[in-house]
Amino acid sequence: MVLGLGNPGDRYANTRHNVGDDAVRLVGQRVSTSFKAGKNDAFVAETRISDQRCVLAIPITFMNESGRAAASLIKRFGLTDPSKLIVVHDELDLEPGDTRLKMGGGLAGHNGLRSIAQHLGTNDFLRVRIGVGRPPSADRGADWVLSKVPQRSRPELDIGIVRAADAVELVVSDGVDSAMQSVNRR
């Protein structure tokens, strides 16, 4: 199961906080699937990637409530191993365009990840971290990730979104260890 984090609605489209949502939508486009509104606080697409059954999901909850959607989806699809959950999200600690995979560990102050960890009772899920960079010194992180991305900065983020979609496909097709070796060495 692949969960792309973001905030719902036009107000948050094209913000740094929605790059996880953008990456999962890109994976859906690549495999020619469409997302349907579900009962689980998410848009869901059941598809196949490299002959593997895969659920793509985009919560329609706000970022801070992502765990509610994650827990509901995990129950619905019978996912018993949290390490089989792939969460795609924005990451302040990486430069724009950088993408890294991380299994478990700390939450780096990310409220969407915190919500998921609280609802699942574990941090042991895979993260596809898309770099959005740190804000200028005067800005706060929350304001930075929720603001619209200026056109001149968009290409860097788009590179990260494409790399994240590539990483998701690599995890599904080749496994976590192989994908980590490939993605994290760039």
N, CA and C atoms as an extended XYZ file, in Angstrom:
558
Properties=species:S:1:pos:R:3:atomname:S:1:resname:S:1:resid:I:1 pbc="F F F"
N         0.847       -1.179        0.000 N   MET     1
C         0.000        0.000        0.000 CA  MET     1
C         0.890        1.239        0.000 C   MET     1
N         0.543        2.179       -0.862 N   VAL     2
C         1.302        3.423       -0.998 CA  VAL     2
C         0.385        4.582       -0.643 C   VAL     2
N         0.802        5.391        0.315 N   LEU     3
C         0.005        6.512        0.805 CA  LEU     3
C         0.735        7.813        0.503 C   LEU     3
N         0.116        8.698       -0.284 N   GLY     4
C         0.715        9.982       -0.629 CA  GLY     4
C         0.127       11.092        0.216 C   GLY     4
N         0.941       11.714        1.054 N   LEU     5
C         0.436       12.716        1.989 CA  LEU     5
C         0.325       14.100        1.363 C   LEU     5
N        -0.679       14.823        1.833 N   GLY     6
C        -0.926       16.193        1.405 CA  GLY     6
C        -2.152       16.722        2.123 C   GLY     6
N        -2.567       17.896        1.758 N   ASN     7
C        -3.802       18.482        2.275 CA  ASN     7
C        -4.809       18.562        1.139 C   ASN     7
N        -6.096       18.385        1.451 N   PRO     8
C        -7.104       18.400        0.389 CA  PRO     8
C        -7.466       19.816       -0.056 C   PRO     8
N        -7.959       19.916       -1.275 N   GLY     9
C        -8.516       21.175       -1.766 CA  GLY     9
C        -7.557       22.004       -2.589 C   GLY     9
N        -8.138       22.891       -3.377 N   ASP    10
C        -7.365       23.753       -4.275 CA  ASP    10
C        -6.412       24.682       -3.534 C   ASP    10
N        -6.790       25.066       -2.325 N   ARG    11
C        -5.949       25.984       -1.551 CA  ARG    11
C        -4.535       25.427       -1.347 C   ARG    11
N        -4.422       24.105       -1.270 N   TYR    12
C        -3.135       23.476       -0.976 CA  TYR    12
C        -2.463       22.862       -2.203 C   TYR    12
N        -3.124       22.934       -3.347 N   ALA    13
C        -2.502       22.427       -4.578 CA  ALA    13
C        -1.236       23.236       -4.857 C   ALA    13
N        -0.235       22.570       -5.366 N   ASN    14
C         1.048       23.212       -5.707 CA  ASN    14
C         1.787       23.795       -4.506 C   ASN    14
N         1.577       23.192       -3.338 N   THR    15
C         2.364       23.560       -2.160 CA  THR    15
C         3.397       22.464       -1.906 C   THR    15
N         4.402       22.794       -1.138 N   ARG    16
C         5.447       21.822       -0.812 CA  ARG    16
C         4.878       20.651       -0.006 C   ARG    16
N         3.885       20.938        0.812 N   HIS    17
C         3.304       19.906        1.669 CA  HIS    17
C         2.591       18.826        0.860 C   HIS    17
N         2.241       19.110       -0.381 N   ASN    18
C         1.469       18.160       -1.184 CA  ASN    18
C         2.307       17.342       -2.158 C   ASN    18
N         3.620       17.384       -2.048 N   VAL    19
C         4.437       16.638       -3.002 CA  VAL    19
C         4.233       15.126       -2.895 C   VAL    19
N         3.903       14.620       -1.717 N   GLY    20
C         3.621       13.187       -1.571 CA  GLY    20
C         2.385       12.790       -2.355 C   GLY    20
N         1.343       13.588       -2.235 N   ASP    21
C         0.113       13.420       -3.008 CA  ASP    21
C         0.447       13.446       -4.499 C   ASP    21
N         1.233       14.437       -4.918 N   ASP    22
C         1.603       14.585       -6.333 CA  ASP    22
C         2.339       13.348       -6.853 C   ASP    22
N         3.246       12.809       -6.061 N   ALA    23
C         4.035       11.647       -6.490 CA  ALA    23
C         3.162       10.408       -6.656 C   ALA    23
N         2.227       10.197       -5.739 N   VAL    24
C         1.356        9.016       -5.844 CA  VAL    24
C         0.396        9.168       -7.024 C   VAL    24
N        -0.067       10.376       -7.277 N   ARG    25
C        -0.884       10.595       -8.483 CA  ARG    25
C        -0.077       10.276       -9.746 C   ARG    25
N         1.208       10.634       -9.747 N   LEU    26
C         2.065       10.335      -10.893 CA  LEU    26
C         2.212        8.824      -11.084 C   LEU    26
N         2.397        8.083      -10.000 N   VAL    27
C         2.456        6.619      -10.100 CA  VAL    27
C         1.159        6.109      -10.730 C   VAL    27
N         0.025        6.632      -10.277 N   GLY    28
C        -1.265        6.235      -10.844 CA  GLY    28
C        -1.354        6.507      -12.334 C   GLY    28
N        -0.879        7.669      -12.763 N   GLN    29
C        -0.870        7.994      -14.199 CA  GLN    29
C        -0.009        7.008      -14.973 C   GLN    29
N         1.134        6.681      -14.437 N   ARG    30
C         2.063        5.779      -15.131 CA  ARG    30
C         1.477        4.390      -15.356 C   ARG    30
N         0.663        3.925      -14.415 N   VAL    31
C         0.068        2.587      -14.555 CA  VAL    31
C        -1.362        2.668      -15.080 C   VAL    31
N        -1.744        3.849      -15.549 N   SER    32
C        -3.056        4.077      -16.186 CA  SER    32
C        -4.221        3.637      -15.312 C   SER    32
N        -4.182        4.059      -14.064 N   THR    33
C        -5.287        3.761      -13.165 CA  THR    33
C        -5.953        5.063      -12.756 C   THR    33
N        -7.153        4.956      -12.227 N   SER    34
C        -7.837        6.158      -11.750 CA  SER    34
C        -8.202        5.973      -10.285 C   SER    34
N        -8.199        7.078       -9.580 N   PHE    35
C        -8.524        7.077       -8.158 CA  PHE    35
C       -10.021        7.274       -7.985 C   PHE    35
N       -10.572        6.541       -7.027 N   LYS    36
C       -11.992        6.667       -6.718 CA  LYS    36
C       -12.137        7.066       -5.258 C   LYS    36
N       -13.132        7.911       -5.002 N   ALA    37
C       -13.406        8.290       -3.613 CA  ALA    37
C       -13.871        7.044       -2.875 C   ALA    37
N       -13.288        6.808       -1.726 N   GLY    38
C       -13.639        5.628       -0.954 CA  GLY    38
C       -14.269        5.989        0.373 C   GLY    38
N       -14.571        4.958        1.140 N   LYS    39
C       -15.169        5.150        2.457 CA  LYS    39
C       -14.104        5.386        3.517 C   LYS    39
N       -12.874        5.360        3.122 N   ASN    40
C       -11.770        5.371        4.076 CA  ASN    40
C       -11.029        6.692        4.136 C   ASN    40
N       -11.743        7.801        3.943 N   ASP    41
C       -11.111        9.125        3.986 CA  ASP    41
C        -9.952        9.233        3.003 C   ASP    41
N       -10.104        8.618        1.825 N   ALA    42
C        -9.022        8.655        0.838 CA  ALA    42
C        -9.556        8.390       -0.564 C   ALA    42
N        -8.818        8.905       -1.542 N   PHE    43
C        -8.992        8.474       -2.925 CA  PHE    43
C        -8.129        7.229       -3.068 C   PHE    43
N        -8.685        6.182       -3.683 N   VAL    44
C        -8.003        4.891       -3.734 CA  VAL    44
C        -7.986        4.358       -5.162 C   VAL    44
N        -6.875        3.746       -5.534 N   ALA    45
C        -6.755        3.032       -6.803 CA  ALA    45
C        -6.130        1.671       -6.512 C   ALA    45
N        -6.819        0.618       -6.905 N   GLU    46
C        -6.252       -0.726       -6.807 CA  GLU    46
C        -5.665       -1.045       -8.176 C   GLU    46
N        -4.393       -1.416       -8.197 N   THR    47
C        -3.703       -1.592       -9.473 CA  THR    47
C        -2.621       -2.651       -9.337 C   THR    47
N        -1.835       -2.790      -10.382 N   ARG    48
C        -0.674       -3.674      -10.370 CA  ARG    48
C         0.541       -2.866      -10.816 C   ARG    48
N         1.639       -3.092      -10.132 N   ILE    49
C         2.921       -2.503      -10.505 CA  ILE    49
C         3.902       -3.666      -10.588 C   ILE    49
N         4.498       -3.848      -11.745 N   SER    50
C         5.435       -4.969      -11.949 CA  SER    50
C         4.835       -6.288      -11.483 C   SER    50
N         3.617       -6.514      -11.863 N   ASP    51
C         2.888       -7.751      -11.539 CA  ASP    51
C         2.561       -7.926      -10.054 C   ASP    51
N         2.768       -6.901       -9.259 N   GLN    52
C         2.429       -6.949       -7.838 CA  GLN    52
C         1.144       -6.164       -7.603 C   GLN    52
N         0.232       -6.761       -6.852 N   ARG    53
C        -0.984       -6.029       -6.475 CA  ARG    53
C        -0.571       -4.869       -5.578 C   ARG    53
N        -1.149       -3.701       -5.841 N   CYS    54
C        -0.757       -2.507       -5.101 CA  CYS    54
C        -1.965       -1.593       -4.929 C   CYS    54
N        -2.094       -1.041       -3.749 N   VAL    55
C        -3.127       -0.052       -3.470 CA  VAL    55
C        -2.441        1.306       -3.378 C   VAL    55
N        -2.887        2.245       -4.206 N   LEU    56
C        -2.422        3.627       -4.139 CA  LEU    56
C        -3.503        4.423       -3.430 C   LEU    56
N        -3.131        5.255       -2.474 N   ALA    57
C        -4.129        6.012       -1.720 CA  ALA    57
C        -3.645        7.425       -1.429 C   ALA    57
N        -4.596        8.350       -1.508 N   ILE    58
C        -4.337        9.753       -1.191 CA  ILE    58
C        -5.386       10.181       -0.170 C   ILE    58
N        -4.981       10.362        1.089 N   PRO    59
C        -5.956       10.769        2.103 CA  PRO    59
C        -6.632       12.090        1.737 C   PRO    59
N        -7.905       12.190        2.070 N   ILE    60
C        -8.629       13.453        1.886 CA  ILE    60
C        -8.800       14.155        3.228 C   ILE    60
N        -8.076       13.657        4.218 N   THR    61
C        -8.010       14.322        5.515 CA  THR    61
C        -6.903       15.371        5.437 C   THR    61
N        -6.893       16.279        6.392 N   PHE    62
C        -5.755       17.191        6.472 CA  PHE    62
C        -4.540       16.404        6.957 C   PHE    62
N        -3.376       16.916        6.652 N   MET    63
C        -2.111       16.239        6.942 CA  MET    63
C        -2.070       15.706        8.373 C   MET    63
N        -2.478       16.526        9.327 N   ASN    64
C        -2.388       16.152       10.741 CA  ASN    64
C        -3.305       14.991       11.113 C   ASN    64
N        -4.221       14.617       10.216 N   GLU    65
C        -5.146       13.506       10.456 CA  GLU    65
C        -4.883       12.334        9.515 C   GLU    65
N        -3.730       12.298        8.882 N   SER    66
C        -3.416       11.246        7.908 CA  SER    66
C        -3.511        9.848        8.507 C   SER    66
N        -3.231        9.728        9.779 N   GLY    67
C        -3.270        8.424       10.437 CA  GLY    67
C        -4.648        7.806       10.443 C   GLY    67
N        -5.670        8.634       10.529 N   ARG    68
C        -7.047        8.121       10.498 CA  ARG    68
C        -7.304        7.387        9.186 C   ARG    68
N        -6.918        8.002        8.075 N   ALA    69
C        -7.091        7.368        6.766 CA  ALA    69
C        -6.208        6.125        6.653 C   ALA    69
N        -4.962        6.231        7.099 N   ALA    70
C        -4.037        5.094        7.005 CA  ALA    70
C        -4.579        3.884        7.762 C   ALA    70
N        -5.034        4.091        8.993 N   ALA    71
C        -5.550        2.982        9.802 CA  ALA    71
C        -6.779        2.351        9.155 C   ALA    71
N        -7.667        3.178        8.634 N   SER    72
C        -8.873        2.675        7.982 CA  SER    72
C        -8.534        1.866        6.731 C   SER    72
N        -7.603        2.364        5.934 N   LEU    73
C        -7.199        1.659        4.712 CA  LEU    73
C        -6.500        0.338        5.028 C   LEU    73
N        -5.649        0.350        6.033 N   ILE    74
C        -4.938       -0.869        6.426 CA  ILE    74
C        -5.928       -1.939        6.860 C   ILE    74
N        -6.935       -1.532        7.602 N   LYS    75
C        -7.968       -2.477        8.031 CA  LYS    75
C        -8.747       -2.990        6.820 C   LYS    75
N        -9.168       -2.083        5.951 N   ARG    76
C        -9.968       -2.461        4.777 CA  ARG    76
C        -9.236       -3.460        3.883 C   ARG    76
N        -7.950       -3.235        3.658 N   PHE    77
C        -7.208       -4.082        2.730 CA  PHE    77
C        -6.424       -5.201        3.423 C   PHE    77
N        -6.592       -5.329        4.740 N   GLY    78
C        -6.001       -6.441        5.472 CA  GLY    78
C        -4.482       -6.448        5.512 C   GLY    78
N        -3.887       -5.271        5.543 N   LEU    79
C        -2.426       -5.173        5.616 CA  LEU    79
C        -2.004       -5.439        7.060 C   LEU    79
N        -1.343       -6.553        7.291 N   THR    80
C        -0.985       -6.921        8.666 CA  THR    80
C         0.444       -6.535        9.035 C   THR    80
N         1.264       -6.246        8.038 N   ASP    81
C         2.663       -5.898        8.278 CA  ASP    81
C         2.877       -4.423        7.950 C   ASP    81
N         3.054       -3.560        8.980 N   PRO    82
C         3.217       -2.128        8.722 CA  PRO    82
C         4.417       -1.804        7.832 C   PRO    82
N         5.407       -2.698        7.774 N   SER    83
C         6.566       -2.424        6.923 CA  SER    83
C         6.204       -2.509        5.438 C   SER    83
N         5.013       -2.993        5.129 N   LYS    84
C         4.534       -3.040        3.738 CA  LYS    84
C         3.823       -1.747        3.345 C   LYS    84
N         3.712       -0.818        4.284 N   LEU    85
C         3.130        0.494        4.006 CA  LEU    85
C         4.239        1.434        3.548 C   LEU    85
N         4.008        2.107        2.419 N   ILE    86
C         4.947        3.100        1.890 CA  ILE    86
C         4.274        4.461        2.004 C   ILE    86
N         4.860        5.358        2.774 N   VAL    87
C         4.308        6.703        2.954 CA  VAL    87
C         5.204        7.690        2.211 C   VAL    87
N         4.608        8.448        1.295 N   VAL    88
C         5.349        9.415        0.481 CA  VAL    88
C         5.033       10.807        1.021 C   VAL    88
N         6.070       11.578        1.375 N   HIS    89
C         5.830       12.855        2.053 CA  HIS    89
C         6.934       13.873        1.788 C   HIS    89
N         6.654       15.115        2.129 N   ASP    90
C         7.617       16.213        2.033 CA  ASP    90
C         8.624       16.120        3.177 C   ASP    90
N         9.835       16.601        2.909 N   GLU    91
C        10.900       16.532        3.908 CA  GLU    91
C        11.720       17.818        3.893 C   GLU    91
N        11.636       18.578        4.987 N   LEU    92
C        12.385       19.827        5.112 CA  LEU    92
C        13.897       19.605        5.149 C   LEU    92
N        14.328       18.464        5.666 N   ASP    93
C        15.757       18.212        5.858 CA  ASP    93
C        16.488       17.775        4.590 C   ASP    93
N        15.792       17.700        3.477 N   LEU    94
C        16.426       17.375        2.198 CA  LEU    94
C        16.269       18.548        1.245 C   LEU    94
N        17.267       18.747        0.404 N   GLU    95
C        17.210       19.816       -0.594 CA  GLU    95
C        16.136       19.506       -1.637 C   GLU    95
N        15.526       20.537       -2.217 N   PRO    96
C        14.528       20.305       -3.267 CA  PRO    96
C        15.112       19.435       -4.387 C   PRO    96
N        14.342       18.444       -4.783 N   GLY    97
C        14.775       17.515       -5.823 CA  GLY    97
C        15.371       16.234       -5.277 C   GLY    97
N        15.909       16.272       -4.045 N   ASP    98
C        16.460       15.063       -3.434 CA  ASP    98
C        15.326       14.154       -2.976 C   ASP    98
N        15.540       12.865       -3.096 N   THR    99
C        14.570       11.876       -2.635 CA  THR    99
C        15.344       10.775       -1.927 C   THR    99
N        14.838       10.353       -0.781 N   ARG   100
C        15.488        9.298       -0.006 CA  ARG   100
C        14.430        8.344        0.540 C   ARG   100
N        14.856        7.107        0.751 N   LEU   101
C        14.012        6.107        1.396 CA  LEU   101
C        14.499        5.912        2.823 C   LEU   101
N        13.553        5.700        3.722 N   LYS   102
C        13.900        5.475        5.126 CA  LYS   102
C        12.881        4.515        5.724 C   LYS   102
N        13.374        3.485        6.403 N   MET   103
C        12.489        2.545        7.078 CA  MET   103
C        12.479        2.875        8.559 C   MET   103
N        11.288        3.166        9.082 N   GLY   104
C        11.143        3.439       10.501 CA  GLY   104
C        11.919        4.655       10.953 C   GLY   104
N        12.209        4.694       12.249 N   GLY   105
C        13.000        5.788       12.804 CA  GLY   105
C        12.161        6.967       13.239 C   GLY   105
N        12.853        8.079       13.481 N   GLY   106
C        12.199        9.288       13.971 CA  GLY   106
C        11.275        9.916       12.945 C   GLY   106
N        10.449       10.823       13.415 N   LEU   107
C         9.417       11.433       12.573 CA  LEU   107
C         9.782       12.833       12.110 C   LEU   107
N        10.909       13.357       12.565 N   ALA   108
C        11.430       14.664       12.138 CA  ALA   108
C        10.404       15.790       12.268 C   ALA   108
N         9.538       15.692       13.274 N   GLY   109
C         8.561       16.756       13.503 CA  GLY   109
C         7.451       16.829       12.470 C   GLY   109
N         7.313       15.809       11.631 N   HIS   110
C         6.302       15.812       10.570 CA  HIS   110
C         4.971       15.335       11.153 C   HIS   110
N         3.980       16.219       11.180 N   ASN   111
C         2.711       15.892       11.825 CA  ASN   111
C         1.924       14.798       11.113 C   ASN   111
N         2.060       14.683        9.810 N   GLY   112
C         1.401       13.595        9.086 CA  GLY   112
C         1.973       12.249        9.495 C   GLY   112
N         3.299       12.164        9.580 N   LEU   113
C         3.945       10.930       10.023 CA  LEU   113
C         3.597       10.630       11.475 C   LEU   113
N         3.571       11.665       12.292 N   ARG   114
C         3.221       11.485       13.704 CA  ARG   114
C         1.816       10.893       13.833 C   ARG   114
N         0.873       11.419       13.063 N   SER   115
C        -0.500       10.918       13.094 CA  SER   115
C        -0.559        9.447       12.675 C   SER   115
N         0.172        9.096       11.631 N   ILE   116
C         0.183        7.703       11.170 CA  ILE   116
C         0.778        6.802       12.244 C   ILE   116
N         1.905        7.199       12.821 N   ALA   117
C         2.547        6.397       13.865 CA  ALA   117
C         1.619        6.216       15.068 C   ALA   117
N         0.905        7.269       15.444 N   GLN   118
C        -0.023        7.170       16.577 CA  GLN   118
C        -1.167        6.210       16.270 C   GLN   118
N        -1.740        6.311       15.082 N   HIS   119
C        -2.873        5.450       14.732 CA  HIS   119
C        -2.458        3.991       14.524 C   HIS   119
N        -1.245        3.767       14.034 N   LEU   120
C        -0.789        2.398       13.793 CA  LEU   120
C        -0.085        1.798       15.005 C   LEU   120
N         0.350        2.656       15.930 N   GLY   121
C         1.075        2.175       17.099 CA  GLY   121
C         2.512        1.779       16.788 C   GLY   121
N         3.039        2.256       15.668 N   THR   122
C         4.414        1.935       15.280 CA  THR   122
C         4.946        2.964       14.283 C   THR   122
N         6.269        3.101       14.272 N   ASN   123
C         6.952        3.935       13.275 CA  ASN   123
C         7.545        3.073       12.167 C   ASN   123
N         7.320        1.776       12.225 N   ASP   124
C         7.987        0.837       11.322 CA  ASP   124
C         7.289        0.723        9.976 C   ASP   124
N         7.280        1.828        9.248 N   PHE   125
C         6.780        1.826        7.876 CA  PHE   125
C         7.813        2.545        7.020 C   PHE   125
N         7.762        2.286        5.728 N   LEU   126
C         8.731        2.867        4.806 CA  LEU   126
C         8.306        4.273        4.421 C   LEU   126
N         9.270        5.190        4.408 N   ARG   127
C         8.993        6.566        3.981 CA  ARG   127
C         9.753        6.846        2.692 C   ARG   127
N         9.075        7.469        1.752 N   VAL   128
C         9.726        8.040        0.582 CA  VAL   128
C         9.721        9.533        0.855 C   VAL   128
N        10.890       10.076        1.158 N   ARG   129
C        11.042       11.459        1.601 CA  ARG   129
C        11.413       12.335        0.405 C   ARG   129
N        10.584       13.318        0.116 N   ILE   130
C        10.818       14.226       -1.008 CA  ILE   130
C        11.302       15.559       -0.455 C   ILE   130
N        12.515       15.940       -0.819 N   GLY   131
C        13.094       17.179       -0.313 CA  GLY   131
C        12.358       18.415       -0.796 C   GLY   131
N        12.052       19.292        0.164 N   VAL   132
C        11.457       20.598       -0.161 CA  VAL   132
C        12.350       21.725        0.350 C   VAL   132
N        13.429       21.374        1.054 N   GLY   133
C        14.366       22.367        1.565 CA  GLY   133
C        13.840       23.122        2.766 C   GLY   133
N        14.747       23.800        3.410 N   ARG   134
C        14.413       24.632        4.575 CA  ARG   134
C        13.953       26.005        4.115 C   ARG   134
N        13.078       26.627        4.904 N   PRO   135
C        12.635       27.981        4.550 CA  PRO   135
C        13.746       29.000        4.791 C   PRO   135
N        13.621       30.164        4.151 N   PRO   136
C        14.543       31.253        4.496 CA  PRO   136
C        14.461       31.490        6.004 C   PRO   136
N        15.504       31.967        6.602 N   SER   137
C        15.608       32.039        8.066 CA  SER   137
C        14.423       32.714        8.744 C   SER   137
N        13.795       33.665        8.098 N   ALA   138
C        12.692       34.391        8.728 CA  ALA   138
C        11.386       33.591        8.735 C   ALA   138
N        11.264       32.619        7.846 N   ASP   139
C        10.009       31.865        7.736 CA  ASP   139
C         9.988       30.682        8.687 C   ASP   139
N         8.787       30.295        9.059 N   ARG   140
C         8.588       29.084        9.845 CA  ARG   140
C         8.347       27.923        8.892 C   ARG   140
N         8.671       26.722        9.325 N   GLY   141
C         8.491       25.536        8.494 CA  GLY   141
C         7.067       25.341        8.023 C   GLY   141
N         6.087       25.553        8.927 N   ALA   142
C         4.683       25.348        8.553 CA  ALA   142
C         4.265       26.313        7.452 C   ALA   142
N         4.658       27.571        7.579 N   ASP   143
C         4.318       28.549        6.539 CA  ASP   143
C         4.984       28.178        5.217 C   ASP   143
N         6.207       27.706        5.289 N   TRP   144
C         6.983       27.341        4.102 CA  TRP   144
C         6.303       26.207        3.330 C   TRP   144
N         5.944       25.126        4.026 N   VAL   145
C         5.380       23.970        3.320 CA  VAL   145
C         3.958       24.217        2.832 C   VAL   145
N         3.252       25.158        3.463 N   LEU   146
C         1.864       25.432        3.067 CA  LEU   146
C         1.736       26.540        2.025 C   LEU   146
N         2.842       27.196        1.699 N   SER   147
C         2.768       28.280        0.713 CA  SER   147
C         2.892       27.717       -0.704 C   SER   147
N         2.308       28.433       -1.649 N   LYS   148
C         2.407       28.047       -3.063 CA  LYS   148
C         3.869       28.140       -3.497 C   LYS   148
N         4.283       27.221       -4.314 N   VAL   149
C         5.661       27.195       -4.795 CA  VAL   149
C         5.795       28.163       -5.970 C   VAL   149
N         6.747       29.098       -5.900 N   PRO   150
C         6.950       30.010       -7.030 CA  PRO   150
C         7.360       29.231       -8.284 C   PRO   150
N         6.961       29.713       -9.425 N   GLN   151
C         7.229       29.035      -10.696 CA  GLN   151
C         8.721       28.734      -10.892 C   GLN   151
N         9.595       29.634      -10.465 N   ARG   152
C        11.034       29.428      -10.654 CA  ARG   152
C        11.561       28.252       -9.821 C   ARG   152
N        10.863       27.898       -8.741 N   SER   153
C        11.295       26.797       -7.876 CA  SER   153
C        10.620       25.471       -8.215 C   SER   153
N         9.597       25.522       -9.042 N   ARG   154
C         8.805       24.326       -9.336 CA  ARG   154
C         9.615       23.201       -9.991 C   ARG   154
N        10.518       23.498      -10.938 N   PRO   155
C        11.254       22.398      -11.579 CA  PRO   155
C        12.019       21.510      -10.591 C   PRO   155
N        12.607       22.109       -9.555 N   GLU   156
C        13.327       21.310       -8.553 CA  GLU   156
C        12.382       20.348       -7.845 C   GLU   156
N        11.215       20.845       -7.442 N   LEU   157
C        10.252       19.980       -6.757 CA  LEU   157
C         9.736       18.900       -7.688 C   LEU   157
N         9.504       19.254       -8.945 N   ASP   158
C         9.018       18.265       -9.909 CA  ASP   158
C        10.021       17.132      -10.095 C   ASP   158
N        11.312       17.451      -10.053 N   ILE   159
C        12.338       16.405      -10.122 CA  ILE   159
C        12.178       15.452       -8.936 C   ILE   159
N        11.967       16.000       -7.747 N   GLY   160
C        11.766       15.170       -6.560 CA  GLY   160
C        10.523       14.307       -6.656 C   GLY   160
N         9.458       14.852       -7.224 N   ILE   161
C         8.211       14.099       -7.388 CA  ILE   161
C         8.428       12.929       -8.346 C   ILE   161
N         9.100       13.173       -9.453 N   VAL   162
C         9.400       12.103      -10.416 CA  VAL   162
C        10.287       11.042       -9.765 C   VAL   162
N        11.308       11.472       -9.038 N   ARG   163
C        12.202       10.518       -8.367 CA  ARG   163
C        11.448        9.700       -7.319 C   ARG   163
N        10.509       10.331       -6.626 N   ALA   164
C         9.719        9.610       -5.624 CA  ALA   164
C         8.833        8.562       -6.289 C   ALA   164
N         8.205        8.917       -7.405 N   ALA   165
C         7.386        7.945       -8.140 CA  ALA   165
C         8.262        6.785       -8.618 C   ALA   165
N         9.458        7.104       -9.116 N   ASP   166
C        10.408        6.056       -9.519 CA  ASP   166
C        10.747        5.158       -8.330 C   ASP   166
N        10.970        5.771       -7.173 N   ALA   167
C        11.335        5.020       -5.967 CA  ALA   167
C        10.218        4.074       -5.544 C   ALA   167
N         8.972        4.548       -5.590 N   VAL   168
C         7.829        3.690       -5.241 CA  VAL   168
C         7.805        2.473       -6.157 C   VAL   168
N         7.933        2.704       -7.450 N   GLU   169
C         7.904        1.593       -8.405 CA  GLU   169
C         9.062        0.630       -8.164 C   GLU   169
N        10.219        1.159       -7.812 N   LEU   170
C        11.388        0.327       -7.536 CA  LEU   170
C        11.185       -0.520       -6.277 C   LEU   170
N        10.602        0.054       -5.242 N   VAL   171
C        10.317       -0.703       -4.019 CA  VAL   171
C         9.379       -1.860       -4.335 C   VAL   171
N         8.319       -1.576       -5.080 N   VAL   172
C         7.334       -2.614       -5.393 CA  VAL   172
C         7.950       -3.700       -6.277 C   VAL   172
N         8.750       -3.311       -7.258 N   SER   173
C         9.285       -4.302       -8.205 CA  SER   173
C        10.509       -5.050       -7.679 C   SER   173
N        11.414       -4.340       -6.970 N   ASP   174
C        12.701       -4.936       -6.590 CA  ASP   174
C        12.881       -5.159       -5.092 C   ASP   174
N        11.971       -4.656       -4.276 N   GLY   175
C        12.093       -4.800       -2.835 CA  GLY   175
C        12.753       -3.595       -2.185 C   GLY   175
N        12.564       -3.491       -0.883 N   VAL   176
C        13.024       -2.325       -0.126 CA  VAL   176
C        14.546       -2.195       -0.145 C   VAL   176
N        15.256       -3.272        0.152 N   ASP   177
C        16.722       -3.183        0.254 CA  ASP   177
C        17.359       -2.738       -1.056 C   ASP   177
N        16.953       -3.351       -2.140 N   SER   178
C        17.502       -2.992       -3.448 CA  SER   178
C        17.161       -1.545       -3.803 C   SER   178
N        15.910       -1.158       -3.538 N   ALA   179
C        15.482        0.216       -3.832 CA  ALA   179
C        16.273        1.216       -2.997 C   ALA   179
N        16.490        0.900       -1.716 N   MET   180
C        17.256        1.811       -0.853 CA  MET   180
C        18.672        1.993       -1.378 C   MET   180
N        19.302        0.911       -1.796 N   GLN   181
C        20.664        1.011       -2.321 CA  GLN   181
C        20.705        1.901       -3.555 C   GLN   181
N        19.713        1.781       -4.393 N   SER   182
C        19.682        2.569       -5.629 CA  SER   182
C        19.320        4.031       -5.369 C   SER   182
N        18.244        4.257       -4.628 N   VAL   183
C        17.720        5.611       -4.422 CA  VAL   183
C        18.617        6.434       -3.506 C   VAL   183
N        19.085        5.849       -2.427 N   ASN   184
C        19.831        6.611       -1.425 CA  ASN   184
C        21.278        6.892       -1.815 C   ASN   184
N        21.754        6.316       -2.896 N   ARG   185
C        23.142        6.575       -3.303 CA  ARG   185
C        23.244        7.780       -4.220 C   ARG   185
N        22.148        8.282       -4.764 N   ARG   186
C        22.186        9.438       -5.675 CA  ARG   186
C        22.748       10.649       -4.979 C   ARG   186
